[in-house]
Amino acid sequence: MKTKITEMFGIEHPILQGGMHYVGFAEMAAAVSNAGGLGIITGLTQRTPEDLANEIARCREMTDKPFGVNLTFLPSLSTPDYPGYIKAIIDGGVKAVETAGNNPAKWLPVLKEAGIKVIHKCTSVRHSLKAESIGCDAVSVDGFECGGHPGEDDVPNWILLPRAAEELKIPFVASGGVANGKQLVAALAMGADGINMGTRFIATVEAPVHDNVKQAILAASELDTRLVMRPLRNTERVLNNPAVERLLAKEKELGANIKFEDIIEEVAGVYPKIMKDGTMEAGAWSCGMVVGLIHDIPTCQQLIDGIMAEAEAIIQGRLARFAA
Ligand SMILES: Cc1cc2nc3c(=O)[nH]c(=O)nc-3n(C[C@H](O)[C@H](O)[C@H](O)COP(=O)(O)O)c2cc1C
């Protein structure tokens, strides 16, 4: 299937794997790229720019297909060495960058100069238009159902995608809540040129996370995510667990007076404990409502082939019948 997104990134299928903290290692990105999608290494999971350079080199050993790097600009306790990370990306010959969390304008000239395509993740039409106006090549439109940070507008993809199609001139992918070929077809129908998946890719054979994480995703339903950090205007959709319930109780109790320090135990340093050690109650970790649609642990190749086969069968079968 050819779309503006497959052409832009030089990939076979219009399927991207969004950056995921402590999931987006070289193994994950290479598996997605080898299966014909665009795998993405999560830049900030690497402690230093040198570590990122090594991770890019490792990924290159595992695939000769294009892959990208995610750069996230979210509030954090100390500011990462972004110029160093960007240098590692450019020197590593990476040609796709997914930016997220904040306006990437400051970093665009150097990325564009290096011939890198930039896809910015946005949770609203106004941010998408901003991304377009500053020169981003594409947008990943992330609906309210997404795992991670859905923003503060709470607009789900059923509305957000057609709204993006009304306004955007640059191509966009549908992100948030996607797991199967039916949704790829729906996304294409609503004006998107592909899909971006996070949570679905964690429940794959190659995802380099503890098996407990994959089993937790299989066991969960669409009712099992919660929104945390709303009072801090840093909303995150996470899988419910006792630590999340404790966090929500603190939010209720402290109300508008809550500070990041009050919830540090439930949110700081959680990812290695969850993803590496499999200590599932260590704290809050990003997870989408799409868990309700995840019932197996395929390889990335099986997953992507299955999505493409389902999408093509729907377009040629069910949809073609309606057009007759
Ligand atoms: C465990 C996890 C960690 C994530 N970490 C990041 C991150 O570091 N940076 C980022 O831009 N997005 C991050 N995301 C968001 C994903 O890239 C993607 O936008 C989102 O998962 C899409 O929603 P879905 O999970 O419903 O597919 C994360 C998502 C998950 C599930």
The ligand as an ORCA input file, in Angstrom:
! r2SCAN-3c Opt
* xyz 0 1
  C       4.727      2.626     27.586
  C       4.615      3.842     26.709
  C       5.624      4.786     26.737
  C       5.552      5.918     25.920
  N       6.585      6.807     25.917
  C       6.577      7.852     25.045
  C       7.687      8.727     24.960
  O       8.686      8.584     25.673
  N       7.617      9.740     24.061
  C       6.527      9.941     23.243
  O       6.520     10.854     22.427
  N       5.454      9.117     23.320
  C       5.461      8.091     24.189
  N       4.392      7.216     24.224
  C       3.244      7.447     23.297
  C       3.369      6.609     22.006
  O       4.453      7.012     21.220
  C       2.098      6.703     21.144
  O       1.873      8.060     20.759
  C       0.865      6.197     21.855
  O       1.178      5.016     22.540
  C      -0.262      5.940     20.883
  O      -1.364      5.431     21.559
  P      -1.675      3.858     21.692
  O      -0.877      3.402     22.841
  O      -3.138      3.830     21.947
  O      -1.263      3.202     20.420
  C       4.421      6.106     25.068
  C       3.403      5.147     25.071
  C       3.478      4.037     25.862
  C       2.366      3.036     25.815
*
